[in-house]
Amino acid sequence: MLLRLVPQETNIKFMKARYFGFVLSLLAIIASIGLFAVNGLNYGIDFRGGISIEIGMEDGGDVPLADVRRIVGGLDLGDVQVQEFGGASEALIRIERQPGDARAQTNAMSSVRAALSEEIPAVSFRQENVVGPKVSGELKRDGTIAVAVAVFAVLVYIWFRFEWQFGLGAVVALVHDVLLTVGFFSVTQLDFNLSIIAALLTIVGYSLNDTVVVYDRVRENIRRYRKMPMEDLLNLSLNQTLGRTLMTSTTTLLALFALFFFGGPVIQGFTAAMIWGVVIGTYSSVLVAVPLLLQMNVKRESLLPVDDEKDPTVDKTRTGNPFEHI
Amino acid sequence: MLTFPRWKKLFILLVCLGGILTALPNFLTEEQRSELPAMMPSDTLSLGLDLQGGVHLLLEAETDDVVDTKLKNLAEQVRDIRKSVAHLNFRNIRISGTSVTFEVTRDEYIERAREELLPITQTTTGGVNPLLGGGVQEVTLEREGRKFTLNLTPEGINVQKRDAVARAMEVIRRRVDPNGTREITVQREGDDRIVLQVPGEDDPEALKRIIQTAAKLTFHDVVTDLSQQDMQRGRLGAGVSLLPLKEGGMIAIRDRVIVDGADLTNAQPSFDQNGRPAVSFTFNTSGARKFGNHTRANIGRPFAIALDEVVISAPTIQSAILGGSGIITGAGDVTETQELATLLKAGALPIPLEVLEQRTVGPDLGADSIAAGEWAAVIGFVGVIIFMTVSYGLFGIAANIALVVNLILIMGALSLFGATLTLPGIAGIVLTIGMAVDANVLVFERIREEQNAGAKPFTAMEQGYGQAFSTIMDANITTFIAAALLYVLGSGPVQGFAVTLGVGIVTSIFTAVVLTRFFLASWVTRARPEKLPI
């Protein structure tokens, strides 16, 4: 007997829960924006400029955090944070952006390096990053543009493939996912760096993947069941794709959890964002993107072919498939 | 659609074989790789700096200096003409904005001046890449009464700047990797930025010292007839400057460069006759001639050797030096002369460089990251394989085989493209493992559905693959859009992630749709089951 995550035939009335979903999402979005406004994000040096240094000990012992704090703190470099990094044998030192240009940053880096090597001879420098004020500003701008462009590109694609209501629904779901992820980073105060932008864009891709699969089924059903009320039709589509939705989320999460627990501290923030994004993305596909179609009153006429024989977008269900020979 | 024509089978076989062949070198030792037949691919994945350790620097060239230098040269050329051409005189030679202005002292000089200045306006920039500068006029000449203006054209300035950045890149390469063995990367980013990556380097300070020194070596005539008072008051006269001496104090020299480091063909650390560390150098023919002429005409007078506007020594000319070689003393100890020799051999940096971003990864961290990434990949992989098998049985096994092939194809494709594997790149692969089975999940769920609706095995399979395909395409295209944007807009490690994600999407469509269908169709046609075990 094979494992089934959900029974073959489910008949969950997702649409009944749509107001619950809307309210929940709205509250979550408001909370995210509020948190972002109040707490802000813990921007990493990629976006803020400054210095981060990851140190360890050559003998593999524990890093003497107190000593490190004292030594680096004594260099008069402004705000310095020293914390454990993935265990006691490593530490992360973060130093705020030094006033002045890029040279001020690299000079500060040199002095930290020199001071630490002198007082703690066994220290090993595992990773050092120095980002000047000019670059950090650009990275922040480019990151924001990347996410915005991605959302827009997706809107265009869905519009092209479906109808405007679908495009709008998908983008609302996307923006929802991105905002909640920003909220997640605001709550956890995890380091928000360049790789998180990568995670955000991947979440955009994944969430969309999920939404598109369900939308595809909705379109197919609209053409097949021409008399079925829209609410039932959307429920049916969601139930039909529920098995797949959960299977894929599970396999993806399996891979992500493996990365989270065994991939090392460097990419933990990235995987944490992805895990959150997959969960949120799955939720938003089911309880945001599809119910929105009902709210927006999708006209089934616009999706029905004028002439089944000539329209290439028609799913010629029983007579073959346009992609058959690929 | 469940029957496969021969060409299609052949195609599938070829793709898989190609993947295995291109991925293979990654699993061989260097020795085994060198024994591969020449026609087999031997490229491996190159590891990013975050995995192998090293220094990454983002440098910005201060290209404004290019204009300054160019203007000074122009003014110098004008002075040269005044000096060398009889019956011609200029006054009020001034630099303002991007132009040099001056006046001829008499109206009858105008024609002559125009003739003499014409060659300057005809110079076009060749530079490192002649394609860039082909036919761009650098300087234009205007006249208003007696007043002449030499303007630098914006196009000319641009070409100059680009050219300077290109030359700086070449100098960096020669300085950091004089023997060409270190696999460093020097890349231009945007107009005036340079990315330098040095694998295996763990001392960013030394690296920065090497690349940021201008190492501009110039030989000047020393002005000896100035009184101490004049020097202190700065009454130096035209074309004379005060430069600091390395051992302390100041010295007055003529700005005019007798010969400079650009004419050097070789420089080596050595010792002078008193056993002090020195750098011996050799000029090329033109440098030897210039130096020879000057020394012959100025026996008994001192000349100054300046490095980056600091005079390191000012020896007196004992005799004409015609052989084109000599030594420089006073540069410092043995380490300093060695460094200076390398710098001189690599040439002067045409423009100052500022470090905007500096990232260093120690070798231990790189190794740890690789180990962690492999671990995560193995665990994620095993987890997904088990899960697919218990969920879809025989079909799941087919999907798993496809997954293995997919990983091989990803590795092969990345090796083939010479892509760089970064830590986020590994994350991309692990993520692909999770998402690659999505296509199969879509197909299998569809087959189940069709079978439950009463379809016979053949029809269920056909419908499953057929119906799921457009969904799979839609879903993957959207993710691909995200990956492409990441690649275009991202930088460094993020691009590494985008590449593996994008490649993974393409290969996974092949393995999950084409390959599994091939397996399962072969099985169904042979076993002819009553019902599909799904």
Boltz contact constraints between the chains, C-beta under 6 A:
constraints:
  - contact:
      token1: [A, 2]
      token2: [B, 391]
      max_distance: 6.0
  - contact:
      token1: [A, 2]
      token2: [B, 393]
      max_distance: 6.0
  - contact:
      token1: [A, 3]
      token2: [B, 390]
      max_distance: 6.0
  - contact:
      token1: [A, 3]
      token2: [B, 391]
      max_distance: 6.0
  - contact:
      token1: [A, 8]
      token2: [B, 452]
      max_distance: 6.0
  - contact:
      token1: [A, 102]
      token2: [B, 354]
      max_distance: 6.0
  - contact:
      token1: [A, 102]
      token2: [B, 355]
      max_distance: 6.0
  - contact:
      token1: [A, 102]
      token2: [B, 356]
      max_distance: 6.0
  - contact:
      token1: [A, 106]
      token2: [B, 355]
      max_distance: 6.0
  - contact:
      token1: [A, 106]
      token2: [B, 358]
      max_distance: 6.0
  - contact:
      token1: [A, 110]
      token2: [B, 205]
      max_distance: 6.0
  - contact:
      token1: [A, 125]
      token2: [B, 362]
      max_distance: 6.0
  - contact:
      token1: [A, 126]
      token2: [B, 362]
      max_distance: 6.0
  - contact:
      token1: [A, 126]
      token2: [B, 365]
      max_distance: 6.0
  - contact:
      token1: [A, 127]
      token2: [B, 361]
      max_distance: 6.0
  - contact:
      token1: [A, 127]
      token2: [B, 365]
      max_distance: 6.0
  - contact:
      token1: [A, 128]
      token2: [B, 360]
      max_distance: 6.0
  - contact:
      token1: [A, 129]
      token2: [B, 359]
      max_distance: 6.0
  - contact:
      token1: [A, 130]
      token2: [B, 358]
      max_distance: 6.0
  - contact:
      token1: [A, 131]
      token2: [B, 357]
      max_distance: 6.0
  - contact:
      token1: [A, 132]
      token2: [B, 356]
      max_distance: 6.0
  - contact:
      token1: [A, 134]
      token2: [B, 356]
      max_distance: 6.0
  - contact:
      token1: [A, 135]
      token2: [B, 356]
      max_distance: 6.0
  - contact:
      token1: [A, 135]
      token2: [B, 357]
      max_distance: 6.0
  - contact:
      token1: [A, 142]
      token2: [B, 489]
      max_distance: 6.0
  - contact:
      token1: [A, 146]
      token2: [B, 489]
      max_distance: 6.0
  - contact:
      token1: [A, 149]
      token2: [B, 485]
      max_distance: 6.0
  - contact:
      token1: [A, 150]
      token2: [B, 482]
      max_distance: 6.0
  - contact:
      token1: [A, 150]
      token2: [B, 485]
      max_distance: 6.0
  - contact:
      token1: [A, 153]
      token2: [B, 481]
      max_distance: 6.0
  - contact:
      token1: [A, 194]
      token2: [B, 494]
      max_distance: 6.0
  - contact:
      token1: [A, 195]
      token2: [B, 424]
      max_distance: 6.0
  - contact:
      token1: [A, 198]
      token2: [B, 494]
      max_distance: 6.0
  - contact:
      token1: [A, 198]
      token2: [B, 497]
      max_distance: 6.0
  - contact:
      token1: [A, 201]
      token2: [B, 482]
      max_distance: 6.0
  - contact:
      token1: [A, 201]
      token2: [B, 486]
      max_distance: 6.0
  - contact:
      token1: [A, 204]
      token2: [B, 482]
      max_distance: 6.0
  - contact:
      token1: [A, 205]
      token2: [B, 479]
      max_distance: 6.0
  - contact:
      token1: [A, 205]
      token2: [B, 482]
      max_distance: 6.0
  - contact:
      token1: [A, 208]
      token2: [B, 478]
      max_distance: 6.0
  - contact:
      token1: [A, 209]
      token2: [B, 475]
      max_distance: 6.0
  - contact:
      token1: [A, 209]
      token2: [B, 478]
      max_distance: 6.0
  - contact:
      token1: [A, 209]
      token2: [B, 479]
      max_distance: 6.0
  - contact:
      token1: [A, 212]
      token2: [B, 474]
      max_distance: 6.0
  - contact:
      token1: [A, 212]
      token2: [B, 475]
      max_distance: 6.0
  - contact:
      token1: [A, 212]
      token2: [B, 478]
      max_distance: 6.0
  - contact:
      token1: [A, 213]
      token2: [B, 471]
      max_distance: 6.0
  - contact:
      token1: [A, 213]
      token2: [B, 475]
      max_distance: 6.0
  - contact:
      token1: [A, 216]
      token2: [B, 471]
      max_distance: 6.0
  - contact:
      token1: [A, 216]
      token2: [B, 474]
      max_distance: 6.0
  - contact:
      token1: [A, 243]
      token2: [B, 445]
      max_distance: 6.0
  - contact:
      token1: [A, 244]
      token2: [B, 441]
      max_distance: 6.0
  - contact:
      token1: [A, 244]
      token2: [B, 442]
      max_distance: 6.0
  - contact:
      token1: [A, 244]
      token2: [B, 445]
      max_distance: 6.0
  - contact:
      token1: [A, 247]
      token2: [B, 441]
      max_distance: 6.0
  - contact:
      token1: [A, 248]
      token2: [B, 438]
      max_distance: 6.0
  - contact:
      token1: [A, 248]
      token2: [B, 441]
      max_distance: 6.0
  - contact:
      token1: [A, 251]
      token2: [B, 384]
      max_distance: 6.0
  - contact:
      token1: [A, 251]
      token2: [B, 434]
      max_distance: 6.0
  - contact:
      token1: [A, 251]
      token2: [B, 437]
      max_distance: 6.0
  - contact:
      token1: [A, 252]
      token2: [B, 434]
      max_distance: 6.0
  - contact:
      token1: [A, 252]
      token2: [B, 435]
      max_distance: 6.0
  - contact:
      token1: [A, 254]
      token2: [B, 383]
      max_distance: 6.0
  - contact:
      token1: [A, 254]
      token2: [B, 384]
      max_distance: 6.0
  - contact:
      token1: [A, 255]
      token2: [B, 380]
      max_distance: 6.0
  - contact:
      token1: [A, 255]
      token2: [B, 430]
      max_distance: 6.0
  - contact:
      token1: [A, 255]
      token2: [B, 433]
      max_distance: 6.0
  - contact:
      token1: [A, 255]
      token2: [B, 434]
      max_distance: 6.0
  - contact:
      token1: [A, 258]
      token2: [B, 376]
      max_distance: 6.0
  - contact:
      token1: [A, 258]
      token2: [B, 379]
      max_distance: 6.0
  - contact:
      token1: [A, 258]
      token2: [B, 380]
      max_distance: 6.0
  - contact:
      token1: [A, 259]
      token2: [B, 376]
      max_distance: 6.0
  - contact:
      token1: [A, 259]
      token2: [B, 427]
      max_distance: 6.0
  - contact:
      token1: [A, 259]
      token2: [B, 430]
      max_distance: 6.0
  - contact:
      token1: [A, 262]
      token2: [B, 375]
      max_distance: 6.0
  - contact:
      token1: [A, 262]
      token2: [B, 376]
      max_distance: 6.0
  - contact:
      token1: [A, 262]
      token2: [B, 379]
      max_distance: 6.0
  - contact:
      token1: [A, 263]
      token2: [B, 372]
      max_distance: 6.0
  - contact:
      token1: [A, 263]
      token2: [B, 376]
      max_distance: 6.0
  - contact:
      token1: [A, 264]
      token2: [B, 369]
      max_distance: 6.0
  - contact:
      token1: [A, 264]
      token2: [B, 372]
      max_distance: 6.0
  - contact:
      token1: [A, 267]
      token2: [B, 423]
      max_distance: 6.0
  - contact:
      token1: [A, 267]
      token2: [B, 427]
      max_distance: 6.0
  - contact:
      token1: [A, 321]
      token2: [B, 466]
      max_distance: 6.0
  - contact:
      token1: [A, 323]
      token2: [B, 469]
      max_distance: 6.0
  - contact:
      token1: [A, 324]
      token2: [B, 1]
      max_distance: 6.0
